[in-house]
């Protein structure tokens, strides 16, 4: 039995990055031997075991043969005769196919170190094409390492295009797509993830509502970058690296893809038009409820946020109520930050001041400070209590507005 450190841990050590988790491959052993040593089996599909002390994953060296469509369409062969080189051959990228032995010596049969130096994301073998999830993984790695100068090797991009054209990406299940998307959106350059998916043609299949935005013009007065798709990617870059914010920003302008050509570059009503599209994406990917609620709120009310100083106190109160901001202040805070990213995701306006955040934050706090207790003591109840509560909250928002207008 020989044990090797493999995959991301080796890659990131060579890139002088922090190693967050370690994976191991075991050569010359079978499942019975692993369990006799106290390792616990994980799942049914692959021969993976948890170390009895560290909890780290140890996988038996294995080969895979394509037997169906999609991510899970493989027949796995894991026995004591599988070599390390055979195991590394089935991996996705050369930079992920480097192993380290117990003496810290490197085993690199497929040129991973060379590609690390050349800053290339290159597939190990033609078997790459057997797993459509790798299209998303490569795009995610591109988003992670773009700031280090990494790009997708031309031959790998060509292979990804062929996989898309062959229809393999259509067999991916929602859970796998969402897992990759959610991880990619928190990488240093999430816009690169989208650009790679566009370049290989996968975005049209995975998120056609976003693909539709590229080439759609906007008024130059508000959007010097003109192109709606480019604006979304700029806003994505401007958003903090938090999944709820970036997901909401990714979907906030989907309604502009439905604007009739005769009224372009104006997009009147795109906010409400986009809500059904956002719902459809969230249902398709089965996104968490909180992320769905925030994405819908940002889509529907981002222009309200931008025009906050022009809105009547009644309209602001209606927005606060619609966003459930009194009960969910954290969601409202994320709403404000997403709208700020939208405002700054514009050519030449990346560092613009955005006082709307402080104003609307203060307006929500003023409304929240008005409680029913005093009104109940004054004799209000039922519907009249609700109406009185609304009136007092609107008055409180009006005072905040007058302060910010002074």
N, C-alpha and C positions, 0 to 999 in steps of 0.2 A: 504494500500500500504506500502510495506517495501522495502528498497533499501540496497543492499549489494555490497561492493567492492569484486571483484572476479579475479581469474586467475593470470596472470603474476605479477600484482602489489603486491598481497598478497605474492606470492611465493618469489619475490625478496626482499621484506621487511624482510621476515623471514631469508633470506640468507645474509642480510645486504648489499645488492646491490642497486645501484641507480635505482629508479623507473622512467622510462621514459614516460610511458603512463598508464592511469587507465581505466579499464572497470568496468561497473556496471551491476548488474542484478536486475530487478524489479519484486517483487512477489506480487500478489494480485491486478493486474491492467490489463487493456486491451488497445488496440491501441487508442481508442477514448479518454480515460482518459489522455493518454500521450500527445496527440495532443491538448487537451483542456488546458493542463498545459504549452503549448508553445514548446513542444519537436517536432523536425522535423523528419519525417520518412526517413530512408535510405534504398534504394533498394527495391526489391520485394520478395526476397527469405526468409529473416528472419525478425522478428519483432524488428528491431534495430532503435533507435532514437538518435538524437543529442541534447544535453542539450542546451537550448537557450542562456546561458551565457558562459559556459566553452567550448562547442563544443565536450565534451567527449561523448563516446558511452554508451547508456543505453539500454540494451536488456531485453525484457520481458522473464521471466522464460519460458522455453519451453522443450518439449520432441521431439524426432525425431524417425521416423520409416523408415527402409530401404525399398525403393520402386523401386530401379533401380541400375545401376552400376555406379562406380566412385564417385568423390567428391560431385557431386550435386544430387545424387540419393536418396533423402530423402523427406519424407512428414513431415512437421513441425506442431506441435500442440502447440499453445501459447494461453493460456487463464488464467483467474484470479484464477483458481483452481490448477494450477501447483505449486508444492511446491519447495522450495529451494533445498531440497535433490534430487528431481527428476531432476532438472536442472543440478546439479553438477554430477549426475550419468552419463549423456551423454558426459561428457568431456573426454579428451584423457588420461591424466596422473593424478595420485593421487596428485602430487605436484601442479597441476593446478586446482584441485578441492577443494580448500580451500576458504572459504568466510569470510569476516570481516563485522560485523554489525556497526551501527552508534556509538556504545560505544567501538569500537575496540576489541570486543570479537570475537573469532574465531569459525567458524562452520566447522568442519572437519570430516564428516561422513565416509570417505573412507581411512583414515590413511595417509593423505598427509604429516603431520608433522613428522610422524614416518619415512616415506621414505626420507624426507629431511635430517633427522639425519643419516639414513643408506646410504645416497647418492645413492638412487636407482631411476631409471626411470621405473615406473611400471604402467601398464594400470589400469583404474578404474574398467572396467567391460568387459565382452565378446563383448559388443557393439562396442568396439574399432575396431574390425575386419570389421565393416561395412563401414569404411571410409579409403580407401587406401592411402590418403594423409598423414595419421598419421604415416605411415612408414617413410616418409621423415621428418616429424616433429620430431619424436623421434631421428632420426639420427642427425638432426640439434641441438636439445637440448643436445645430447651427445657431440657434438662439442663445444657447448657453455660452458658446465659445467664440461668438462673432467678435467680441471685444479683444480677443487674443489674436485675431487675424484669420480664424478658420473659415474655410468655404467648402462647399460640396464639390467633390471631384467631378469633372464633366462626364466621365463614364458612369458614375453613380447616378448623377442627375438623369442621364439618358435612360438608365435602367429603371429608375423610378417612373419616368414618363411611360415606358413600356408597360409597367405594372398597372398604372392607372388606365391606360388604353385597353389592357386585357380585362378590365373590370374587377380585378382582385380587391381593390379598396372598398368596393360596394358590399363585400361580405363581412366587413368589420362590424362588430356589435357595438351598441351605444356605449356600454360601460367602458370598453377599451378605448374608444375614441375620446370620451370625456376624460379618462385618466391621463391620456397624453396631452390633451388640450389644456387641462387644468394645471399640469406641471409646466408646460411650455409658457403659459401666461405669466408665471412668476420668475422666469429666467431674465437675465440682464437685458436682453434685446428681444422682447416678445414679437415685435414687428417683423423680425427676420424669420420667425416661425411661419408667419402668414405669407411672406414673400416666397419662401421656399415651396410652400404648398401651392402657391399660384404658379410658380415656374414649372412644376412638374404636372400641373393640371388637376391636382387633388382637391384644391379649394372648391372648384366647381361642384364636386360631388359631396364634399363634407359640409360646406357652408356656402351654398349658392347665393344666399341672401347678401353675403358680404362681397362675393365675387362681382355681383351685379353693380356694386357701387363704383368700381374702377372705371373711369371714363365719364362718369356723371359730373357735370360742372356745377359749381356753386358761385354765388356772387363774389367777385373779387374784393369788394369793399369789406366783407366780413371774413372771407377766406382767400387770402393772397395765393395760397397753394392751388386753388381752383378745384382740383380733382377730389371728389368725395372720398374715394378709397385711400388716397394719400393722406387726407385729413385724419381719417380714422386711425391709421398707423402712427401718425404724428401724435395724436392724442393718447394712443396706447403707450408710446414712449414717455409721454409726460406724466402718466399715472404712476403713483407709488407701486412698488412690487408686491401688491396684495391682491390675491385672486378675486375677491368680490368687486374691487374697484376696476381692475383691468377687464374682467368679464363684462361688466356693465358698459364700460367705455367701448369695448369691441362691438357691442350690439346697438349702441345708442342712436345711430343714424340710419338704421336699416330701411326706414320709411322713405328715404330719399331715392331708393332704387325703384320706387313705384311712381315717382313724379312724372306726369305726362310731359312729353317732349315739348309741347307747345308753350309751357309756362317756364321752362328752364331758362336761366339758372336759378329761378326762384323755387322754393320748396315749401310753399304754404301748406300747413297741415301735416307735415311729414312726421311730427311727433306721434299723433294719434294713429296715423297710418302704419307706423312701425310697430305698434304694440302687438298686433296679431302675429307679426313675423317673429318678434322676440319670444312670444309664448311658444310658437312652433319650434324654434330652435331649442328652447329649454325642455320641451316635451320630447324632442327627438334625442337629445343627449341625456335626458333624465337628470337634470342638474338639481342640486339641493334647493329646497324651497326658499331659503333666505337669499341665495344668489339670484333666483328667479325674480323674487319680489323687488330686489334692488335694481336689477336690469330693467324691469318693466317701469319702475318709478323714474329712473334716469331717462329712459326713452321718452316717456310721456311728459316730463316736466323740466327737461334741461333748458329749454328756452325760457321758461318761467324763472329759473334761477338766474340766467344771464340778464333778464330784464327786471330783476327784483326791485330795483329802485323806481321803476315805472309802474309797478303793480299797486292796486288799491289794497289796503289792509284786509278787506274782505276776501280778495283773491288769494292773498298770502295765507290767510287762515284756511281757506278751502284746500290749498296745496298741502299745508301741514297736516290737515285731517286726512286727505287722500293718501299721503305717504305714511300715515300712522306714526307721525313723528313724535307725538306726545308720549306714546307708550314705548316707542322704539327709537330712542335718541341716537343709539349707535348706528342704526341704519340711516338715519337722517344725516349724520355726520359723514358717512360713506357717500351718500347722495351728493352732498356739497363738494366733497373732494373729487368725485368723478366729474362733476360739472366743471370744476376748476381745471381738470386735465383737458376736458373738451375745449375750454376757452383758450388754453395755452397750446393746444395742438394745431397751431396755425403758423404758416411761414412768416418769420420775423416777429411773431408775438409770443414766443416761447417763454419770455420772462415778464409778461404783462402783469400789472397789478390786478387783483381780483377781489375787491372789497365786498362783493356780494356774499362771500362765505361768512364773514364776521357779522354782517347785517342780518342774514337769515338765521344764523346761529342765535343771535341776540333776540330775534323775533320769536323763535321757538321757545327760548327760555322764558321770555315774558309771558307768552301764552300758557306755558306749563305752570307758571307761578300762580295763575288764577285757578282757584279750586272751588268746588261746589259748597264747601262748608259754610262760608259766609252767606252765600245765597240761600242756602237751606234755612239758615237762622232768620233770614228776612222773609221766609214764608214761601219761597219758590219750590215747586215740586213738579214731577212728571215732565211733560213736553215743555212747559214754561221754564222749568229749571234748565233744560238743555239750551233753550233759546237765549236765556239770560247769560248762561255760561259763555255762549258763543259771542254775545255782544260785548261782554267784559274782556274777553280775549282779543277781540278785534280792536277795542280801545287801547289795550296794552300794546298791541302791535303798532297802532298808529303813533303812540308816544315814542316807540323805538324809531320809527321811520322819521319822525320830526327831528329827533336827535341826530340821525345820520344825514338828514337833509340840511341841517343848520350849517 
